[in-house]
Amino acid sequence: MNAYVFPGQGSQFPGMGKDLYEQSETARALFEKANNMLGHRISDTMFSGTEEQLKATNITQPAIFLHSVILAYCLGERFAPDMVAGHSLGEFSALVAAGSLSFEDGLRLVEARALAMQRACAQQPSTMAAILGLEDSAIEEICGQVTGIVVPANYNCPGQLVISGEVAAIDEACEKMLAAGAKRALKLPVGGAFHSPLMEPARKDLEAMIDSLAFKAPRCPVYQNVAARAESDPDTIKKNLISQLTAPVRWTQSMHAMLADGCTHVVEVGPGKVLQGLFKKVSRDLPVESASL
């Protein structure tokens, strides 16, 4: 069974999507539609912008979404998933590629998400840190012992978990993680505490918009970050998507669920190869590849 997976923020790179634009009329039409919808030529920033320009959340999230979804559309009949999933932002790409949400609604939602997250980040200094080489249960326990807000945010793979929260709480947690035997506790260059209670203002901003959109049953099950299991019911998908901003990304659990449900082949659709690497850490012999025209 084929799992098609979609990357999240951090996978962007200068020149992303330019090959699609140059090789496919479908891609050109969709990029131009996106430029018109957003009111600026995001395609120019993607194709010719600097790394620094691409790091801006209001650019990064739509750019990764567009690269991923347009590539899926350009694959045509070769896009043949038995299951899909996306890491954080990538979940929106997965839902559009699987037909649960339209391209237009997906892009509007991703743009709104990016702006809402920026506003939430501006309200309080916060950050994230990657904890390597410590059991998930130990990290969860330490987070519960720290003064202030700090929570597990991204369960990326066994031995790699990202925590999220207030700056002082993250600093205290990192010290405790290292004392408990973590190989590394590395603060990340991000603008806020994504997938934590500090994103509650962004969740509230997006809830009404998500509720107003027409979701359909996807062409195949979607393994959502919040539940880490196959979902096909539109109402459940919407509920999970609303919760996603403040809940952890359960990617490790999602990978295990897809494998348990029969996944035998993984195709990453979008920029980068991060998700392929994470799958290899869970199942070394699993065939993985990047989608290409």
C-alpha positions in Angstrom: 0.0 0.0 0.0 1.3 3.4 -0.9 1.5 6.2 1.6 1.9 9.8 0.2 3.2 12.2 2.8 3.5 16.0 2.8 6.2 18.0 4.6 5.8 21.0 6.9 7.5 24.2 7.7 11.3 24.1 7.4 11.4 22.2 4.2 11.4 25.3 2.0 14.4 26.2 -0.2 15.2 28.9 -2.8 14.0 27.9 -6.3 11.3 25.6 -5.0 8.7 24.8 -7.5 10.4 26.5 -10.4 10.8 23.2 -12.3 7.1 22.6 -12.0 6.3 26.0 -13.4 8.7 25.5 -16.4 7.6 22.0 -17.2 3.8 21.9 -16.7 0.9 24.1 -18.0 -1.1 22.8 -15.0 1.5 24.1 -12.6 1.7 27.5 -14.3 -2.0 27.9 -14.2 -2.2 27.0 -10.5 0.8 29.2 -9.5 -0.8 32.2 -11.3 -4.1 31.5 -9.6 -2.3 31.5 -6.3 -0.6 34.8 -7.1 -3.9 36.4 -7.9 -5.6 35.0 -4.8 -2.8 36.1 -2.5 -2.4 39.5 -4.1 1.3 39.2 -4.6 3.6 37.0 -6.8 4.5 34.4 -4.3 5.9 32.3 -7.2 8.6 34.9 -7.8 9.7 34.7 -4.1 9.7 30.9 -4.3 11.7 30.8 -7.5 14.1 33.7 -7.0 13.8 34.7 -3.3 16.5 34.3 -0.7 16.5 31.8 2.2 15.7 34.7 4.5 12.7 35.8 2.5 11.4 32.3 2.4 11.6 32.0 6.2 8.8 34.6 6.8 5.8 32.5 8.0 3.4 34.3 5.7 5.6 33.2 2.8 6.8 29.8 4.0 3.5 28.2 4.7 1.7 29.1 1.4 4.9 28.3 -0.5 5.3 24.8 0.9 1.6 24.2 0.5 1.7 25.3 -3.2 4.8 23.3 -4.0 3.3 20.1 -2.5 -0.2 20.4 -3.8 0.7 21.5 -7.3 3.2 18.6 -7.6 0.5 16.2 -6.5 -1.8 17.6 -9.2 0.9 17.4 -11.8 1.4 13.7 -11.1 -2.0 13.0 -12.5 -2.8 9.3 -12.5 0.6 8.6 -10.9 -0.7 10.1 -7.7 -2.3 6.9 -6.4 -2.4 7.0 -2.6 -3.9 4.3 -0.4 -3.3 6.6 2.6 -2.0 10.2 3.1 -0.6 12.2 5.9 1.1 15.5 6.4 3.4 16.9 9.1 1.8 20.0 10.7 1.3 22.4 7.8 1.6 19.3 5.5 -1.7 18.1 6.8 -3.4 20.8 4.8 -1.6 19.8 1.7 -2.6 16.2 2.3 -6.2 17.1 2.7 -6.3 19.1 -0.6 -4.3 16.5 -2.5 -6.7 13.8 -1.3 -9.8 15.8 -2.4 -11.2 16.6 1.1 -10.7 20.3 0.5 -10.5 22.5 -2.6 -7.3 24.1 -3.8 -8.8 27.5 -3.3 -10.1 26.9 0.2 -6.9 25.2 1.2 -4.8 28.1 0.1 -7.0 30.6 1.9 -6.9 28.5 5.0 -3.1 28.2 4.9 -2.6 31.9 4.4 -5.0 32.6 7.3 -3.2 30.1 9.5 0.2 31.7 8.8 -1.0 35.1 9.7 -2.8 33.9 12.8 0.3 32.1 14.0 2.4 35.2 13.5 -0.1 37.2 15.6 0.0 34.6 18.3 3.8 34.6 18.3 3.9 38.3 18.8 1.8 38.2 21.9 4.4 36.4 24.1 8.1 35.4 23.7 8.2 31.7 23.1 10.2 29.1 21.3 10.8 25.4 20.7 13.7 22.9 21.3 14.6 19.5 19.9 15.3 16.8 22.5 17.4 13.9 21.1 18.1 10.6 22.7 15.6 10.6 25.5 12.4 8.5 25.9 9.2 10.2 25.1 7.8 9.3 28.5 10.8 10.9 30.3 10.3 14.1 28.2 6.6 14.2 29.0 7.4 13.8 32.7 10.0 16.5 32.8 7.7 19.0 31.0 5.2 18.4 33.7 7.8 19.3 36.3 8.8 22.7 34.8 7.5 26.0 36.0 5.6 27.8 33.2 4.2 26.5 29.8 6.3 23.8 28.1 4.8 20.8 26.3 5.7 18.0 23.8 5.0 19.5 20.4 6.4 17.3 17.6 6.8 13.5 18.1 9.0 13.2 15.0 10.5 9.7 15.4 11.8 7.5 18.2 14.5 9.5 20.0 13.5 12.8 18.6 10.9 15.0 20.2 10.4 18.7 19.9 9.1 20.7 22.9 7.4 24.0 22.8 6.6 26.8 25.2 7.7 30.0 27.0 11.3 30.9 26.7 12.2 30.5 30.4 10.3 27.2 30.6 12.1 25.9 27.5 15.5 26.8 29.1 14.6 25.1 32.3 13.3 22.0 30.5 16.5 21.7 28.4 18.7 21.7 31.5 16.5 19.0 33.1 16.5 16.9 29.8 20.3 17.0 29.6 20.6 16.1 33.3 18.2 13.1 32.6 20.5 11.8 29.9 19.4 13.5 26.7 22.1 13.5 24.0 21.1 17.0 22.9 18.7 19.7 23.9 18.8 22.2 21.0 16.8 25.4 20.9 15.4 26.0 17.4 15.4 29.2 15.4 11.7 29.6 15.3 9.5 32.6 16.1 7.1 31.0 18.5 5.7 28.0 20.4 3.9 26.1 17.7 1.6 23.2 18.7 1.3 24.5 22.3 -1.3 26.2 24.4 0.3 29.5 23.4 -1.2 29.1 20.0 -4.7 29.3 21.4 -5.3 32.8 19.9 -4.5 31.3 16.4 -6.8 28.3 17.0 -9.7 30.6 17.9 -9.0 32.7 14.8 -9.1 29.7 12.5 -12.0 27.8 14.1 -14.8 29.8 12.5 -13.1 29.7 9.1 -12.6 25.9 9.2 -16.2 25.4 10.3 -17.4 27.5 7.4 -15.6 25.5 4.7 -17.0 22.5 2.8 -15.0 19.4 3.5 -15.6 16.2 1.6 -14.7 12.6 2.3 -11.1 12.1 1.0 -10.3 9.6 -1.7 -8.3 7.6 0.9 -7.8 7.7 4.6 -6.0 10.7 6.1 -3.8 10.1 9.1 -4.1 13.3 11.0 -1.6 14.7 13.5 -4.0 15.0 16.4 -5.4 11.5 16.3 -2.6 9.5 14.5 -5.1 7.2 12.9 -7.0 6.8 9.7 -9.8 9.4 9.3 -12.3 9.7 6.5 -15.3 11.5 8.0 -15.4 15.2 7.1 -16.7 16.3 10.4 -14.0 14.4 12.3 -11.4 15.8 9.9 -12.5 19.4 10.6 -12.6 18.8 14.4 -9.0 17.5 14.3 -7.8 20.3 12.1 -9.1 22.9 14.5 -7.3 21.1 17.4 -4.1 20.8 15.5 -2.6 24.3 16.3 -2.5 23.7 20.0 -2.1 19.9 20.0 1.1 17.9 19.4 2.1 16.5 16.0 2.0 12.8 16.6 4.1 11.9 13.6 5.8 8.9 15.3 2.5 7.5 16.2 1.1 8.2 12.7 4.0 6.4 11.0 3.4 3.4 13.2 -0.3 3.4 12.4 0.3 3.6 8.7 2.7 0.7 8.9 0.3 -1.3 11.0 -2.4 -0.7 8.4 -0.3 -2.1 5.6 1.9 0.7 4.3 4.7 -0.8 2.1 5.9 2.2 0.2 6.3 5.9 1.0 6.3 8.8 -1.4 7.1 12.3 -0.1 5.3 15.0 -2.1 6.8 18.5 -1.7 10.1 20.1 -0.9 12.8 18.3 1.0 13.3 14.7 2.2 12.8 15.0 5.9 9.8 12.7 6.2 11.6 10.0 4.2 14.3 10.1 6.8 11.9 9.8 9.7 10.2 6.8 8.1 13.6 5.1 7.7 14.2 5.5 11.4 11.0 3.6 12.1 11.4 1.0 9.4 14.9 0.7 7.8 13.9 -1.5 4.9 10.8 0.5 3.9 11.0 1.8 0.3 10.8 5.6 0.3 11.2 8.1 -2.5 10.5 11.7 -3.5 7.7 12.5 -6.0 8.9 14.0 -9.3 7.4 14.8 -12.7 
